[in-house]
Amino acid sequence: MKFIVVGNRMGCVRMCRFFSNEGSVKARAIKEQEVIRLCLKDQKQEGIVEYQNTMLIYRFYTNLIFIAGTSLDENELAVMEVLQNFVETIIKHFEQVSEQDFVYNMDKVHMILDEMVVSGNIAETNKSRVLLPLQLMDATRR
């Protein structure tokens, strides 16, 4: 994977993680907006769109759109499953998927993604293992 972007139906970026160091911060911000706009324009619940030698695989969950940017030869169904698993893991931890979780718990959402995807490669898919560091962190705060 090259990146994962989460945005809302208004086109605002709620979370973004690039797995490579290509491009400046300004170029990445422009890319985030273009990617979200392109997927919103497609007007489907889920889909696959090609963009600048990148395959965009996206899916809507409630009012958020989850987008993964991959190479053109990546298995689209496997990436769709990773997005599904990411959302299910967020639901398991927060009991829902909402825009507020991405605004107020950004660190935890990034931790979940970092446990699942390392350097653009899928590292862990087991929800319990992914959430273990968060559970330990929450336990030490009590």
VOGU-3710 file (C-alpha; in Angstrom, 3 decimals, decimal comma):
1> mkfivvgnrm> 0,000/0,000/0,000  1,112/3,539/-0,692  -1,314/5,376/1,599  -4,603/5,267/3,487  -6,893/8,296/3,620  -10,096/8,674/5,613  -12,407/11,553/4,804  -15,995/12,590/5,246  -18,708/13,069/2,636  -17,917/16,806/2,525
11> gcvrmcrffs> -14,396/16,018/1,285  -12,541/16,875/4,509  -9,578/14,691/5,409  -9,981/13,082/8,833  -6,893/10,869/8,775  -4,072/10,156/6,374  -1,042/7,882/6,487  1,530/7,727/3,698  3,826/4,713/3,762  6,583/6,295/1,656
21> negsvkarai> 8,502/9,570/1,722  7,641/10,639/-1,804  6,490/14,211/-2,333  6,397/17,301/-0,167  3,833/17,963/2,535  2,037/20,384/0,226  1,961/17,817/-2,604  0,576/15,198/-0,226  -2,172/17,548/0,968  -3,176/18,216/-2,632
31> keqevirlcl> -3,135/14,476/-3,370  -5,346/13,768/-0,329  -7,960/16,250/-1,546  -7,853/14,976/-5,134  -8,162/11,355/-4,025  -11,177/12,050/-1,819  -12,830/14,203/-4,488  -12,296/11,509/-7,144  -13,810/8,760/-4,982  -16,744/10,944/-3,923
41> kdqkqegive> -17,413/11,774/-7,585  -17,700/8,039/-8,355  -20,882/7,985/-6,188  -20,732/4,311/-5,259  -20,722/2,638/-1,849  -17,417/0,966/-2,706  -15,211/0,858/-5,724  -11,880/0,898/-7,467  -10,578/3,915/-9,370  -7,260/4,474/-11,144
51> yqntmliyrf> -5,399/7,701/-10,335  -1,853/8,653/-11,444  -0,418/5,105/-11,594  -2,179/4,323/-8,312  -5,175/2,096/-7,730  -7,639/3,706/-5,301  -9,753/1,206/-3,418  -12,475/2,830/-1,354  -15,507/2,062/0,743  -18,030/4,155/2,673
61> ytnlifiagt> -18,840/3,392/6,291  -21,561/5,613/7,766  -20,459/9,149/6,828  -16,755/8,341/6,308  -14,914/7,148/3,220  -11,892/4,881/3,679  -9,461/4,949/0,747  -6,343/2,853/0,180  -3,879/3,811/-2,527  -1,939/0,849/-3,909
71> sldenelavm> 0,220/-0,126/-6,842  -1,604/-1,183/-9,987  -0,720/-4,859/-9,489  -2,024/-5,121/-5,906  -4,888/-7,506/-5,128  -7,899/-5,190/-4,823  -10,034/-7,660/-2,868  -7,279/-8,199/-0,293  -6,971/-4,433/0,195  -10,758/-4,136/0,526
81> evlqnfveti> -10,580/-6,799/3,257  -7,864/-4,818/5,060  -10,097/-1,717/4,996  -12,997/-3,805/6,314  -10,805/-5,246/9,065  -9,538/-1,755/9,980  -13,123/-0,526/10,369  -14,170/-3,608/12,367  -11,187/-3,113/14,692  -12,150/0,532/15,224
91> ikhfeqvseq> -15,713/-0,561/15,969  -14,456/-3,179/18,421  -12,478/-0,529/20,310  -14,809/2,499/20,082  -18,110/0,581/19,649  -18,853/2,614/16,503  -17,242/4,352/13,544  -17,855/8,074/13,711  -16,168/11,232/12,614  -15,783/12,234/16,265
101> dfvynmdkvh> -13,575/9,185/16,916  -11,212/10,410/14,221  -11,179/13,943/15,608  -10,909/13,227/19,345  -9,037/9,904/19,315  -6,660/10,421/16,409  -3,737/8,887/18,315  -5,637/5,660/18,966  -6,859/5,385/15,374  -3,272/5,816/14,166
111> mildemvvsg> -2,102/3,187/16,657  -4,649/0,719/15,300  -3,513/1,377/11,733  0,170/1,176/12,713  -0,404/-2,234/14,297  -2,137/-3,487/11,154  0,021/-1,982/8,397  3,787/-1,482/8,640  5,650/0,259/5,807  2,714/-0,374/3,487
121> niaetnksrv> 2,633/-4,118/4,179  -0,078/-5,923/6,098  1,440/-6,934/9,430  -1,494/-8,082/11,571  -5,168/-8,815/10,929  -6,221/-10,341/14,249  -8,349/-7,687/15,970  -7,465/-8,832/19,502  -3,737/-8,625/18,792  -4,108/-5,251/17,123
131> llplqlmdat> -5,998/-3,831/20,106  -3,723/-5,305/22,794  -1,344/-2,284/22,954  -4,332/0,070/23,265  -5,869/-2,050/26,009  -2,569/-2,079/27,902  -2,232/1,679/27,499  -5,803/2,225/28,723  -5,200/-0,092/31,688  -2,155/1,905/32,826
141> rr> -4,157/5,143/32,760  -6,710/3,867/35,276
//
